[in-house]
């Protein structure tokens, strides 16, 4: 993990078009990869891309199976 690749919660919420509250809930449930530094959450850009790709593929699979 490179420090230059770290995103803030606010940046990720904007990027994913989620409210910060929704993102906090996802963090509490361990649904999204992040690290807590002090009292603040940080997201590695590459891990977030991988997570998004996996979840997009899963959603596509569910849509195809359900159609």
Protein Blocks (a to p, Z undefined) as FASTA:
>chain_A
ZZklpccfklmmmmnopafklmmmmmmnopagcddehjaccddfklmmmmmmmmmmmmmm
mmmmmZZ
